[in-house]
Amino acid sequence: MSTYRRAKIILLGDSLTQTSFEGWGGHLANVYQRRADVINRGFSGYNTNFFLRLPMEDFPSDTSLVTIFFGANDASLKDENPHHYVSLEDYAQNLKTILDRVRQTYPHCGNNILFITPPPVVHEQRFQWQKEKYGDKATGVLERTLENAGKYAEACKKVAAEVGLPCLDLYTTMQLENEWQRFFNDGLHFSADGHKFVGDALVNAIQQHFPSWTVHQDPLTGQWANSASSCEGLSSGGPFHDEIDHLEPEKAFAKHFGQG
């Protein structure tokens, strides 16, 4: 029996990626259903130092797009959260090292690599989270700040520019929205509104920077993967059912897989 390999999208990051199948990662999988498998490799609580201690996972050569989304933990304040803190200089260098490993492990993806900046921080929600978690033992001192997250977002953007790759600037674009604090539930992790914002922003970034990966929805139903949808760079994985002659089904499959 003949075989084929479906394209892969790999999401690398911390808890904002690990939990993405609750929202933005799940949306991405929905957009690319039948065309690409979305693989979530987010690790809650990880900074770039921790992530670089992991061995790179050896997926088949069909890995076609990778997102690199770190910084929310690295941007912790050194005195208040030394467990997660990574210096700005080390963070930038770690991003470059992660990029080198991605390119070595998944050479097929080429320049289909997207950096994502850490998002903003909501101070009031972080204080509330402290009170709920620690009660009377809450320090009342922030371990992450909006200002410091912005420094790491700028570092991420600078690295992306230096290596000639695109960057989705969540730090800036989220704050352009009215009442942007609604995008978070504890000042750090995404709410349902935040997941929707990131999912839409990510799909738009892919369309902008990797246009052949643009999925055009069915204009009538809005579905991402029926026969009226299309994507120039990715196969649907098999002929759609309405392309198959039930009396001679082999013809549609031979045509789809280039065998006829």
N, C-alpha and C positions, 0 to 999 in steps of 0.2 A: 504494500500500500504506500502511495506517495505521502510525503509529509511537507509541512510548511511551518515557518516561524512567524509569529505575530510580533509586530513592533512593541517595544517596551518603553514606558515612561517611568523613571525612577525618581522618587521624592526623597531627598536627603535633608535631615534637619533634626530639630529637638521636639519638644512636646507640641509645638504649634503645627508640626508635621505629623507626629504620631497620632494626634487626635483628628487629623484632617478628614478621615473617612466619615466623621460625624457631619462634615460640611464640605469644605472646599475641595478636598481630595476626592470625596464621593461625587461631587459635581463634575470634576475632571474625568473620572471613570465613566460617568454617564455620557459626557460629550463624546468620548472616544470608544464607546461600546462597539464591539465588532471590529474595530480598527486598531486598537492598541490596548495592552494590559498596563494598568497603573499599579506600580509596586511601591508600597509605603515603607520607607526605611527611616522613619523618625524615631528618636530615642528621647523619651521624657527626661528632663533634668540634665541633658548633655550640653556641654559647651564644645567649642572646636577642639580644645585639648583632649577631652574625653573621646570625641568621635575619631580622632586620629589614632587612637589606640585600638580601634576596631579593625579587623581584617576586612578588606574590600570583598564584597560578595561577587562571585564569578557567575554572572548571568550570561546567557548565550550572546552571540555577536550581534543580535538584533536590537540591543539597547539603542534607542534612537533619540531620546531626549532626557535630560537630567535637570532637576532643580536643586539648588544649593541654598538652603534657608536656615542660617544660623545668626546668632547675635543676641537674642533675647536673654540668654543666660550669661554670655560673655560680658554683657554690659552691666552686670551687677556691680555695685559699689564695693571696692576692695575691703574696706573696714567693716562693712555691714554684712557682706555675704562673700567671704573669701572662698567658700566652697565652689562657687560658680564663676567667680571673677576671672577674666583673662584680660591682660593689658591690651590697649588699643593696637599697639605695634604687633604683639603676638597674634591677635585676632586677624589682622590683615595678612600676616604671613601664613597663618593656618588656612585661611581661605584659598590662598595660592597653592598651598600643598594639597588641599582637598581637590582642587581643580586638576592638579598634575596627576593625582591618583585616579580621578574619574577618566581622564584622557588615556591613561595607560591601561586601565581595566576595561573601558568601554570605547575603544577607538572608533567604532562604527558611528558613534553619535556626532563626531566631528565638532562643529561649533554650535550644535543644538544644545546649548547649556545656558541656563537662566539663573542668575543670582537673584535672591530676594532679600531685601533689607529687613532688619528687625523692625517691628511696628512700634508705634508710640506707646507710652505708659500712662495710665490714668491714676494719678496720685490718690484721689479720694477713695477709689475702689481698693487700692493697695492697703490703705489704712484700715478700711473696713474688713478686708480679708485677714489682716493681722489680728484684729479684735475677735473675729469669729474663730480663728484657728488657735490663738494663744490665750485669749481671755485677758485676765489681769496681768499676765506675763508679756503681753504685747509691748514691744519697745517704743512704739510711736515714732520710730525713725524709719524712713524709707530705705529699702535695700536696692531699689531700682528707681531711676528718675527719668522723666521725659527728656530732660536736657542730655543726660548721658546716653540714652538710647539713640538720640539724634547724632551723637559723635560716632557711634558704631555704624549707624546707617550711612553716614557720609564716608566712612572707611570702606564699607561694602561697595558703595557706588564707585569709589576711587579705584578699588581693585578691579572691578568689572571694566572700567574705562581703560585701565592699564593693559588688560589682557584682551581687549577688543570684544567683550561679550556684553549682552544686554543685561539690564538690571531692573527688576520691578521694585520701585521705591514705595513700599507700603507706608513708611514713616511719614512721608510728605503727603501722599495722595489721600490717606485716611483723614488727615487733619484738614483737608480742604472741604470735607463734608460737614454739613450742619449737624451739631450734636454727635460728633464722632465718638464720643465716649460710649455710645450705645453699642459699639463694635466689640466691647469687652465685657466679661462677667466678673472678673476679679482684678481688673487693671492690667492684666498680662495676657490671659488666654481669651480666645475669641468667643463671643456670644453667637447666637444664630445669625444675627444681622452681620456680625463680623465675618463669619464663614461665607455668607453670601457675597459680601463685598470682595473678599479675597478670591473666591471662585470666579466671579465675573472678571475681576482685574487680571487674573492669571490667564484665562481664556483669551482675553483681549491682547495680553502681552504676547502670547503664542501666535495669535493672528498677525500681530504687527511685526514680530521679529522672525518668525518662521512661517511665512505665508502659505507654503505648500501644505502646512498642517492645519490650515483653516477648515473647519467642518461647517458646511452650509446646511442649515436645518431644512427640513421639509417646510416649504413656505405655507402650506395649508395646516399641518398639524403641529409644527414646531418640533417634531421628533428629530433626534440626532442621528438615527441609524436605520431608517427605512429606505426604500428604493428611491425616494425623492430627495434624500439627502446626498451630499457629495463631499469628497475630500480629495484634492488633486494628488497629494503625496502618499496617501495610505489606502490600501485595499480594504474592502469590506469583509475580508476573511472568507468569503464564499459568495456565490451568486444569491441575490435576493430571491425570495420564493416566487415572485411574479415574473422573474426572468427565466424560470425553469419550465420547460415543456414537460408536463407529467408523463407524456407518452415516450419522450426521448430525453430524459433528464441528464444523461451523460453529456449531451452537447453543451449545455450551459456550464457545467463544471469544467469541461475541457477548455472552453473559451475563457473562462474566468482565470484558470491557472495556466494559461498559455500553452495548452496541449493540443489545440486544434486550430 
